[in-house]
Amino acid sequence: MELNRVVVTGMGAITPLGNTVSDYWNGLINGVSGADMITQFDASKFRTKFACEVKGFVPTDFLEKKEARKIDRFSQFALVVSDQAMTDAGLNKDNIDPDRIGVVFASGIGGLITFQHEVVDFAFSLPTCYKINNSMKKKIVQDSFRKYLPVELYNRPKHGFEIPLLDWFRKELRSMITGDVLNDNFISEQGIFDTRSVQQLKAKLFSNNPGDAHATVWALIVFQSWWKNYFN
């Protein structure tokens, strides 16, 4: 595959060290720490009370008040930074081809502030009787479907749903366990897990009393598959 050359022509930055590229860079080269006491929420009940928060960011300095109120803080960062990068590159709607413009956007865990305000705070504000009635938890969720469900289904005890891991491991996937990802020789050469413990786990899995061995085996299979893909 032939790779196209990429040139960075504009940058933007909103960081714990500064809210522009120059402030961020000056903070880096001068060894400035971005850590400070937590201000975004009440951390008095937590053991750790400091974090690297973005400081001095006022969304209405860049966005209309109505627009800023509608979007989460991480989205505000993205909009402002992208505008900084466009300005830094000298790009605007009049000198670019819109058919050759794209955006790649990623967020690890975005929208937590909105979730906190709209879901968690609302849930805490509800009277307890709406949430728990005797032994019935999540009562408000069940009540919302009450008129649509038969009585016998509404009053039925909670039923879990699990995929048949134990059956798969004993049948279709047995050869993969014994001959590949949890093979004794492979485990020994790998040197991560105790070979004897894995042997005992497999023996329990295939015995008449497997207990929850399949859950542990599943976790090992996931790890081993990842390890073989990237390190083996």
Secondary structure, DSSP 8 states (H G I E B T S, - for coil): --------------BTTBSSHHHHHHHHHTT----EE--SS--TTSS--EE----S--GGGTS-HHHHHHS-HHHHHHHHHHHHHHHHHT--TTSS-GGG-------SS--HHHHIIIIIHHHHHS-HHHHEETTEESHHHHHHTGGGS-HHHHTS--------HHHHHHTTTHHHIIIIIT-HHHHHHH-SS-HHHHHHHHHHHTSS--TTHHHHHHHHHHHHHHHHHHT-
